Amino acid sequence: MDELNELAGVCWLELAGLPLGIRALVTTRLGGVSQGDYGALNLGLHVGDDDAAVLENRRRIFGALDIDPHRTSFMNQVHGTRIATVEADDLGRGVVTQDNAWVATDALLTMQVDAPLVVLSADCAPIIVAPRDGSALAVAHAGWRGSAGAMSVRVTEAFGELGYTAADLCAVIGPTISRDAYEVGDDVVTELRAVTPGDEASWLEHGQRSRVDLAVANQQQLVGAGLIPEHVRITQERSNDELFFSDRRARPCGRMALIAWRVGA
């Protein structure tokens, strides 16, 4: 089971059930220095918080996890479906400034060891996909636009280009807004329905306004792309729980991070 961990006041959700040699976690709101709407462990430089506070928050979480920040990769996420491959020469992008983060990118894939990949979120689905032999990993950010663009399927296809089959892969979908808190318009439903196979009642609820479960929609897309259902898991925790940032609950707000990496020997 996923487990809440804390060190030096910084708290995170450790993700279970990943391949041997891969570690992944999602940060919480607890343990940072950001004030007001961004309190406390905001890790996003793009949301209007004081940059110095964000950098201190990043220093704290990296220190607690014994991560070298200069080997970590951040993206400038745009709710798109672009996937970038992180090679040895790319490490450290976006750590201290957005200026050199991966441009207009919402997923990262790497075979590098000790090269943490980061997704920032506050209701959108943070997703990790990896071969079950632990030889690579990818992280993705999928809000409704990314989900409507079949981001999960695109990540699966990116692994296919490296010689992996969908059945080789497993995935965990981190804290995402729950269906009861996510009302959407008919245009969103139409776009998601076009790319999401399986029983739509599992992710869609009709009423005066439709409600969507983005985590389940991405789970359905991954299974539809060929992943074995038992190898695609959604965390019990949701982003609109008090422990996490939620853009639907409060705006402006900070950003939590899915951080995932291949662990060196």
Contacts in CASP RR format, 6 or more apart in sequence:
PFRMAT RR
TARGET T0000
AUTHOR 0000-0000-0000
METHOD contacts of the structure
MODEL  1
MDELNELAGVCWLELAGLPLGIRALVTTRLGGVSQGDYGALNLGLHVGDD
DAAVLENRRRIFGALDIDPHRTSFMNQVHGTRIATVEADDLGRGVVTQDN
AWVATDALLTMQVDAPLVVLSADCAPIIVAPRDGSALAVAHAGWRGSAGA
MSVRVTEAFGELGYTAADLCAVIGPTISRDAYEVGDDVVTELRAVTPGDE
ASWLEHGQRSRVDLAVANQQQLVGAGLIPEHVRITQERSNDELFFSDRRA
RPCGRMALIAWRVGA
1 16 0 8 1.000
2 13 0 8 1.000
2 14 0 8 1.000
2 15 0 8 1.000
2 16 0 8 1.000
2 235 0 8 1.000
2 236 0 8 1.000
2 237 0 8 1.000
3 13 0 8 1.000
3 14 0 8 1.000
3 16 0 8 1.000
4 11 0 8 1.000
4 12 0 8 1.000
4 13 0 8 1.000
4 14 0 8 1.000
4 28 0 8 1.000
5 11 0 8 1.000
5 12 0 8 1.000
5 13 0 8 1.000
5 14 0 8 1.000
5 25 0 8 1.000
6 12 0 8 1.000
6 30 0 8 1.000
7 64 0 8 1.000
8 60 0 8 1.000
8 63 0 8 1.000
8 64 0 8 1.000
9 30 0 8 1.000
9 31 0 8 1.000
9 64 0 8 1.000
10 27 0 8 1.000
10 30 0 8 1.000
10 31 0 8 1.000
10 32 0 8 1.000
10 41 0 8 1.000
10 60 0 8 1.000
10 61 0 8 1.000
10 64 0 8 1.000
11 27 0 8 1.000
11 28 0 8 1.000
11 30 0 8 1.000
11 31 0 8 1.000
11 41 0 8 1.000
11 243 0 8 1.000
12 25 0 8 1.000
12 26 0 8 1.000
12 27 0 8 1.000
12 28 0 8 1.000
12 61 0 8 1.000
12 64 0 8 1.000
12 65 0 8 1.000
13 25 0 8 1.000
13 26 0 8 1.000
13 27 0 8 1.000
13 28 0 8 1.000
13 175 0 8 1.000
13 235 0 8 1.000
13 237 0 8 1.000
13 243 0 8 1.000
14 23 0 8 1.000
14 24 0 8 1.000
14 25 0 8 1.000
15 24 0 8 1.000
15 25 0 8 1.000
15 26 0 8 1.000
15 128 0 8 1.000
15 172 0 8 1.000
15 174 0 8 1.000
15 235 0 8 1.000
17 170 0 8 1.000
17 172 0 8 1.000
17 233 0 8 1.000
18 24 0 8 1.000
18 128 0 8 1.000
18 130 0 8 1.000
18 170 0 8 1.000
18 172 0 8 1.000
19 130 0 8 1.000
19 131 0 8 1.000
19 132 0 8 1.000
19 133 0 8 1.000
19 134 0 8 1.000
19 170 0 8 1.000
20 134 0 8 1.000
21 134 0 8 1.000
21 262 0 8 1.000
21 263 0 8 1.000
21 264 0 8 1.000
22 128 0 8 1.000
22 130 0 8 1.000
22 134 0 8 1.000
22 137 0 8 1.000
22 260 0 8 1.000
22 261 0 8 1.000
22 262 0 8 1.000
22 263 0 8 1.000
23 260 0 8 1.000
23 261 0 8 1.000
23 263 0 8 1.000
24 128 0 8 1.000
24 137 0 8 1.000
24 172 0 8 1.000
24 258 0 8 1.000
24 259 0 8 1.000
24 260 0 8 1.000
24 261 0 8 1.000
25 65 0 8 1.000
25 258 0 8 1.000
25 259 0 8 1.000
25 260 0 8 1.000
26 126 0 8 1.000
26 174 0 8 1.000
26 175 0 8 1.000
26 235 0 8 1.000
26 237 0 8 1.000
26 244 0 8 1.000
26 256 0 8 1.000
26 257 0 8 1.000
26 258 0 8 1.000
26 259 0 8 1.000
27 41 0 8 1.000
27 43 0 8 1.000
27 61 0 8 1.000
27 256 0 8 1.000
27 257 0 8 1.000
27 259 0 8 1.000
28 41 0 8 1.000
28 243 0 8 1.000
28 244 0 8 1.000
28 256 0 8 1.000
29 39 0 8 1.000
29 40 0 8 1.000
29 41 0 8 1.000
29 242 0 8 1.000
29 243 0 8 1.000
29 244 0 8 1.000
29 245 0 8 1.000
29 254 0 8 1.000
29 256 0 8 1.000
30 40 0 8 1.000
30 41 0 8 1.000
30 243 0 8 1.000
31 40 0 8 1.000
31 41 0 8 1.000
31 57 0 8 1.000
31 60 0 8 1.000
32 39 0 8 1.000
32 40 0 8 1.000
32 41 0 8 1.000
32 42 0 8 1.000
32 53 0 8 1.000
32 56 0 8 1.000
32 57 0 8 1.000
32 60 0 8 1.000
33 40 0 8 1.000
33 53 0 8 1.000
33 56 0 8 1.000
33 57 0 8 1.000
33 60 0 8 1.000
34 40 0 8 1.000
34 41 0 8 1.000
34 42 0 8 1.000
34 49 0 8 1.000
34 50 0 8 1.000
34 53 0 8 1.000
34 54 0 8 1.000
34 57 0 8 1.000
34 254 0 8 1.000
35 50 0 8 1.000
35 53 0 8 1.000
37 250 0 8 1.000
37 252 0 8 1.000
37 253 0 8 1.000
37 254 0 8 1.000
38 47 0 8 1.000
38 48 0 8 1.000
38 49 0 8 1.000
38 53 0 8 1.000
38 252 0 8 1.000
38 253 0 8 1.000
38 254 0 8 1.000
39 254 0 8 1.000
40 57 0 8 1.000
41 57 0 8 1.000
41 60 0 8 1.000
41 61 0 8 1.000
41 256 0 8 1.000
42 49 0 8 1.000
42 53 0 8 1.000
42 54 0 8 1.000
42 57 0 8 1.000
42 245 0 8 1.000
42 253 0 8 1.000
42 254 0 8 1.000
42 255 0 8 1.000
43 54 0 8 1.000
43 57 0 8 1.000
43 58 0 8 1.000
43 61 0 8 1.000
43 118 0 8 1.000
43 120 0 8 1.000
43 254 0 8 1.000
43 255 0 8 1.000
43 256 0 8 1.000
43 257 0 8 1.000
44 54 0 8 1.000
44 120 0 8 1.000
44 254 0 8 1.000
44 255 0 8 1.000
45 51 0 8 1.000
45 54 0 8 1.000
45 97 0 8 1.000
45 98 0 8 1.000
46 76 0 8 1.000
46 98 0 8 1.000
47 252 0 8 1.000
47 253 0 8 1.000
47 254 0 8 1.000
47 255 0 8 1.000
48 252 0 8 1.000
49 254 0 8 1.000
55 96 0 8 1.000
58 69 0 8 1.000
58 95 0 8 1.000
59 69 0 8 1.000
61 67 0 8 1.000
61 257 0 8 1.000
61 259 0 8 1.000
62 68 0 8 1.000
62 69 0 8 1.000
62 72 0 8 1.000
65 259 0 8 1.000
67 116 0 8 1.000
67 259 0 8 1.000
67 261 0 8 1.000
68 114 0 8 1.000
69 92 0 8 1.000
69 95 0 8 1.000
69 96 0 8 1.000
70 91 0 8 1.000
70 92 0 8 1.000
70 95 0 8 1.000
71 91 0 8 1.000
71 92 0 8 1.000
71 114 0 8 1.000
71 115 0 8 1.000
71 116 0 8 1.000
72 91 0 8 1.000
72 92 0 8 1.000
72 95 0 8 1.000
72 115 0 8 1.000
72 116 0 8 1.000
72 117 0 8 1.000
72 118 0 8 1.000
72 259 0 8 1.000
73 86 0 8 1.000
73 90 0 8 1.000
73 91 0 8 1.000
73 92 0 8 1.000
73 93 0 8 1.000
73 94 0 8 1.000
73 102 0 8 1.000
73 108 0 8 1.000
73 110 0 8 1.000
73 115 0 8 1.000
73 116 0 8 1.000
73 117 0 8 1.000
73 118 0 8 1.000
74 93 0 8 1.000
74 94 0 8 1.000
74 95 0 8 1.000
74 98 0 8 1.000
74 101 0 8 1.000
74 102 0 8 1.000
74 118 0 8 1.000
74 120 0 8 1.000
75 84 0 8 1.000
75 101 0 8 1.000
75 102 0 8 1.000
75 105 0 8 1.000
75 106 0 8 1.000
75 108 0 8 1.000
75 118 0 8 1.000
75 119 0 8 1.000
75 120 0 8 1.000
75 141 0 8 1.000
76 98 0 8 1.000
76 101 0 8 1.000
76 102 0 8 1.000
76 103 0 8 1.000
76 104 0 8 1.000
76 105 0 8 1.000
77 105 0 8 1.000
77 106 0 8 1.000
77 119 0 8 1.000
77 120 0 8 1.000
77 141 0 8 1.000
78 104 0 8 1.000
78 105 0 8 1.000
78 106 0 8 1.000
79 106 0 8 1.000
79 124 0 8 1.000
79 141 0 8 1.000
79 143 0 8 1.000
79 145 0 8 1.000
79 146 0 8 1.000
80 104 0 8 1.000
80 106 0 8 1.000
80 145 0 8 1.000
80 146 0 8 1.000
80 149 0 8 1.000
80 151 0 8 1.000
81 106 0 8 1.000
81 107 0 8 1.000
81 146 0 8 1.000
81 149 0 8 1.000
81 150 0 8 1.000
81 151 0 8 1.000
81 154 0 8 1.000
82 104 0 8 1.000
82 105 0 8 1.000
82 106 0 8 1.000
82 107 0 8 1.000
83 105 0 8 1.000
83 106 0 8 1.000
83 107 0 8 1.000
83 108 0 8 1.000
83 109 0 8 1.000
83 138 0 8 1.000
83 140 0 8 1.000
83 154 0 8 1.000
83 155 0 8 1.000
83 158 0 8 1.000
84 90 0 8 1.000
84 102 0 8 1.000
84 105 0 8 1.000
84 107 0 8 1.000
84 108 0 8 1.000
84 109 0 8 1.000
85 108 0 8 1.000
85 109 0 8 1.000
85 110 0 8 1.000
85 158 0 8 1.000
86 108 0 8 1.000
86 109 0 8 1.000
86 110 0 8 1.000
86 112 0 8 1.000
86 115 0 8 1.000
86 117 0 8 1.000
87 110 0 8 1.000
87 112 0 8 1.000
88 112 0 8 1.000
88 115 0 8 1.000
91 112 0 8 1.000
91 115 0 8 1.000
93 100 0 8 1.000
93 101 0 8 1.000
93 102 0 8 1.000
94 100 0 8 1.000
94 101 0 8 1.000
94 102 0 8 1.000
102 108 0 8 1.000
106 140 0 8 1.000
106 141 0 8 1.000
106 142 0 8 1.000
106 146 0 8 1.000
106 151 0 8 1.000
107 138 0 8 1.000
107 139 0 8 1.000
107 140 0 8 1.000
107 141 0 8 1.000
107 151 0 8 1.000
107 154 0 8 1.000
107 155 0 8 1.000
107 158 0 8 1.000
108 117 0 8 1.000
108 138 0 8 1.000
108 139 0 8 1.000
109 136 0 8 1.000
109 137 0 8 1.000
109 138 0 8 1.000
109 155 0 8 1.000
109 158 0 8 1.000
109 159 0 8 1.000
110 117 0 8 1.000
110 136 0 8 1.000
110 137 0 8 1.000
110 138 0 8 1.000
110 262 0 8 1.000
111 135 0 8 1.000
111 136 0 8 1.000
111 262 0 8 1.000
112 262 0 8 1.000
113 261 0 8 1.000
113 262 0 8 1.000
113 263 0 8 1.000
113 264 0 8 1.000
114 261 0 8 1.000
114 262 0 8 1.000
114 263 0 8 1.000
114 264 0 8 1.000
115 261 0 8 1.000
115 262 0 8 1.000
116 259 0 8 1.000
116 260 0 8 1.000
116 261 0 8 1.000
117 137 0 8 1.000
117 138 0 8 1.000
117 139 0 8 1.000
117 259 0 8 1.000
117 260 0 8 1.000
117 261 0 8 1.000
118 139 0 8 1.000
118 257 0 8 1.000
118 258 0 8 1.000
118 259 0 8 1.000
119 126 0 8 1.000
119 127 0 8 1.000
119 139 0 8 1.000
119 140 0 8 1.000
119 141 0 8 1.000
119 257 0 8 1.000
119 258 0 8 1.000
120 141 0 8 1.000
120 255 0 8 1.000
120 256 0 8 1.000
120 257 0 8 1.000
121 141 0 8 1.000
121 175 0 8 1.000
121 176 0 8 1.000
121 239 0 8 1.000
121 245 0 8 1.000
121 255 0 8 1.000
121 256 0 8 1.000
121 257 0 8 1.000
121 258 0 8 1.000
122 239 0 8 1.000
122 244 0 8 1.000
122 245 0 8 1.000
122 246 0 8 1.000
122 247 0 8 1.000
122 253 0 8 1.000
122 254 0 8 1.000
122 255 0 8 1.000
122 256 0 8 1.000
123 143 0 8 1.000
123 176 0 8 1.000
123 177 0 8 1.000
123 182 0 8 1.000
123 239 0 8 1.000
123 240 0 8 1.000
123 246 0 8 1.000
123 247 0 8 1.000
123 248 0 8 1.000
124 141 0 8 1.000
124 142 0 8 1.000
124 143 0 8 1.000
124 176 0 8 1.000
124 177 0 8 1.000
124 214 0 8 1.000
125 140 0 8 1.000
125 141 0 8 1.000
125 142 0 8 1.000
125 143 0 8 1.000
125 147 0 8 1.000
125 173 0 8 1.000
125 174 0 8 1.000
125 176 0 8 1.000
125 214 0 8 1.000
125 215 0 8 1.000
125 218 0 8 1.000
126 139 0 8 1.000
126 140 0 8 1.000
126 141 0 8 1.000
126 173 0 8 1.000
126 174 0 8 1.000
126 175 0 8 1.000
126 176 0 8 1.000
126 256 0 8 1.000
126 258 0 8 1.000
127 139 0 8 1.000
127 140 0 8 1.000
127 141 0 8 1.000
127 142 0 8 1.000
127 151 0 8 1.000
127 152 0 8 1.000
127 155 0 8 1.000
127 171 0 8 1.000
127 172 0 8 1.000
127 173 0 8 1.000
127 174 0 8 1.000
127 218 0 8 1.000
127 258 0 8 1.000
128 137 0 8 1.000
128 138 0 8 1.000
128 139 0 8 1.000
128 140 0 8 1.000
128 171 0 8 1.000
128 172 0 8 1.000
128 174 0 8 1.000
128 258 0 8 1.000
128 260 0 8 1.000
129 137 0 8 1.000
129 138 0 8 1.000
129 139 0 8 1.000
129 140 0 8 1.000
129 152 0 8 1.000
129 155 0 8 1.000
129 156 0 8 1.000
129 159 0 8 1.000
129 169 0 8 1.000
129 170 0 8 1.000
129 171 0 8 1.000
129 222 0 8 1.000
130 136 0 8 1.000
130 137 0 8 1.000
130 138 0 8 1.000
130 169 0 8 1.000
130 170 0 8 1.000
130 171 0 8 1.000
130 260 0 8 1.000
131 159 0 8 1.000
131 164 0 8 1.000
131 168 0 8 1.000
131 169 0 8 1.000
131 170 0 8 1.000
132 168 0 8 1.000
132 169 0 8 1.000
132 170 0 8 1.000
132 231 0 8 1.000
133 168 0 8 1.000
134 262 0 8 1.000
136 159 0 8 1.000
136 162 0 8 1.000
136 164 0 8 1.000
136 262 0 8 1.000
137 260 0 8 1.000
137 261 0 8 1.000
137 262 0 8 1.000
138 155 0 8 1.000
138 158 0 8 1.000
138 159 0 8 1.000
139 258 0 8 1.000
139 260 0 8 1.000
140 151 0 8 1.000
140 152 0 8 1.000
140 155 0 8 1.000
141 151 0 8 1.000
142 151 0 8 1.000
142 152 0 8 1.000
142 214 0 8 1.000
142 218 0 8 1.000
143 214 0 8 1.000
144 184 0 8 1.000
144 188 0 8 1.000
144 191 0 8 1.000
144 192 0 8 1.000
144 212 0 8 1.000
144 214 0 8 1.000
147 192 0 8 1.000
147 195 0 8 1.000
147 196 0 8 1.000
147 214 0 8 1.000
147 217 0 8 1.000
147 218 0 8 1.000
147 221 0 8 1.000
148 188 0 8 1.000
148 191 0 8 1.000
148 192 0 8 1.000
148 194 0 8 1.000
148 195 0 8 1.000
149 191 0 8 1.000
149 195 0 8 1.000
150 195 0 8 1.000
150 221 0 8 1.000
151 218 0 8 1.000
152 171 0 8 1.000
152 218 0 8 1.000
152 221 0 8 1.000
152 222 0 8 1.000
152 225 0 8 1.000
153 195 0 8 1.000
153 221 0 8 1.000
153 222 0 8 1.000
153 224 0 8 1.000
153 225 0 8 1.000
156 166 0 8 1.000
156 169 0 8 1.000
156 222 0 8 1.000
156 225 0 8 1.000
156 226 0 8 1.000
156 227 0 8 1.000
157 225 0 8 1.000
159 166 0 8 1.000
159 168 0 8 1.000
159 169 0 8 1.000
160 166 0 8 1.000
166 225 0 8 1.000
166 226 0 8 1.000
166 227 0 8 1.000
167 226 0 8 1.000
167 227 0 8 1.000
167 228 0 8 1.000
169 227 0 8 1.000
169 231 0 8 1.000
170 227 0 8 1.000
170 231 0 8 1.000
170 232 0 8 1.000
170 233 0 8 1.000
171 219 0 8 1.000
171 222 0 8 1.000
171 227 0 8 1.000
171 231 0 8 1.000
171 232 0 8 1.000
171 233 0 8 1.000
172 233 0 8 1.000
172 234 0 8 1.000
172 235 0 8 1.000
173 215 0 8 1.000
173 218 0 8 1.000
173 219 0 8 1.000
173 232 0 8 1.000
173 233 0 8 1.000
173 234 0 8 1.000
173 235 0 8 1.000
174 215 0 8 1.000
174 234 0 8 1.000
174 235 0 8 1.000
174 237 0 8 1.000
174 258 0 8 1.000
175 235 0 8 1.000
175 237 0 8 1.000
175 238 0 8 1.000
175 239 0 8 1.000
175 241 0 8 1.000
175 244 0 8 1.000
175 256 0 8 1.000
176 213 0 8 1.000
176 214 0 8 1.000
176 215 0 8 1.000
176 234 0 8 1.000
176 238 0 8 1.000
176 239 0 8 1.000
177 214 0 8 1.000
177 238 0 8 1.000
177 239 0 8 1.000
177 240 0 8 1.000
177 246 0 8 1.000
177 248 0 8 1.000
178 213 0 8 1.000
178 238 0 8 1.000
178 239 0 8 1.000
178 240 0 8 1.000
179 203 0 8 1.000
179 205 0 8 1.000
179 211 0 8 1.000
179 212 0 8 1.000
179 213 0 8 1.000
179 216 0 8 1.000
180 211 0 8 1.000
181 238 0 8 1.000
181 240 0 8 1.000
181 246 0 8 1.000
181 248 0 8 1.000
181 249 0 8 1.000
182 211 0 8 1.000
182 212 0 8 1.000
182 213 0 8 1.000
182 214 0 8 1.000
182 248 0 8 1.000
183 209 0 8 1.000
183 210 0 8 1.000
183 211 0 8 1.000
184 209 0 8 1.000
184 210 0 8 1.000
184 211 0 8 1.000
184 212 0 8 1.000
185 209 0 8 1.000
185 210 0 8 1.000
186 210 0 8 1.000
188 210 0 8 1.000
188 212 0 8 1.000
189 204 0 8 1.000
189 210 0 8 1.000
189 212 0 8 1.000
192 203 0 8 1.000
192 204 0 8 1.000
192 212 0 8 1.000
192 217 0 8 1.000
193 200 0 8 1.000
193 204 0 8 1.000
195 221 0 8 1.000
196 203 0 8 1.000
196 217 0 8 1.000
196 220 0 8 1.000
196 221 0 8 1.000
197 220 0 8 1.000
197 221 0 8 1.000
197 223 0 8 1.000
197 224 0 8 1.000
198 220 0 8 1.000
198 224 0 8 1.000
199 220 0 8 1.000
202 213 0 8 1.000
202 216 0 8 1.000
202 220 0 8 1.000
203 212 0 8 1.000
203 213 0 8 1.000
203 214 0 8 1.000
203 216 0 8 1.000
203 217 0 8 1.000
203 220 0 8 1.000
204 210 0 8 1.000
204 211 0 8 1.000
204 212 0 8 1.000
204 213 0 8 1.000
205 211 0 8 1.000
205 212 0 8 1.000
215 234 0 8 1.000
215 238 0 8 1.000
216 234 0 8 1.000
219 232 0 8 1.000
219 234 0 8 1.000
222 232 0 8 1.000
223 229 0 8 1.000
223 232 0 8 1.000
237 243 0 8 1.000
237 244 0 8 1.000
238 244 0 8 1.000
239 245 0 8 1.000
239 246 0 8 1.000
239 256 0 8 1.000
240 246 0 8 1.000
240 248 0 8 1.000
240 249 0 8 1.000
244 256 0 8 1.000
245 253 0 8 1.000
245 254 0 8 1.000
245 255 0 8 1.000
245 256 0 8 1.000
246 253 0 8 1.000
247 253 0 8 1.000
END
